[in-house]
Amino acid sequence: MKYEAIIFDWDGTLVDSAGRIVESMQLAANDLSLEFRNDFQIKQIIGLGLPEAICTLWPELESRPKAVQEMRQQYNHHFIAEMRPAVEFFDYATQLLNKLSESGKDLAVATGKSRNGLDRAFRELKIGHMFRDSRCADETKSKPHPLMLEELSTSLGVSPESMLMVGDTEFDLKMASAAGIDSVAITHGAHSLDKLQACNPNGIVDDLKQLHEWIESY
């Protein structure tokens, strides 16, 4: 296999969290009397950093940083509250990570989540030890800017040519392209097949088992 490091997006790629993200965003918007955004609209911003996602959904907030901060706080409140839709790994996620790790691959995460959010997810799912490093949107630039991947290339000591980015949105794929890194799109997440194909990834798979087969073929 040509790839030394596999970089995963989190929400929509390894973790089936779209329902929780959508409901939390809608509840937060209701708290602040913002215009309703439907499930499809919210799924299109999954992968962006939270401030960027909020301003994409409600452009009028871009000039109101206090309102963006209030929205962030309300979203986070609802996301971690009990009785929200469950966040679980997609099928085969644990097996995939174990097999890739056993084969000597360096694993990392590049996500639009905050550092607190990713660390909490690592603890809840007991999976953080599998990853050598990670980058979150509140500690670097949001996707699709390539800085996350550039920083991971440096920290892992792996050249861009030996890295693979796996994601479910155009933001993941555009970030990889800008960083000169190969990418695989997975269709079980937030963005449609047409939107993923338009980014010209190196491969497209339907699930994590197919992803493993794709990686092993290189």
Buried (B, 14 or more C-beta within 10 A) or exposed (E): EEBBBBBBBBBBBBBBBBBBBBBBBBBBBEBBEBEEBEBEBBBBBBBBBBBBBBBBBBEEBBEEEEBBEBBBEBBBEBBBEEEBBEBEBBEBBBEBBEBBBEEEBBBBBBBBBBBEBBBBBBEEBEBBEBBBBBBBBBEBBBBBBBBBBBBBBEBBEBEBEBBBBBBBBBBBBBBBBBBBBBBBBBBBBBBEEEBBBEBEBBBBBEBBBBBBEBBEEE
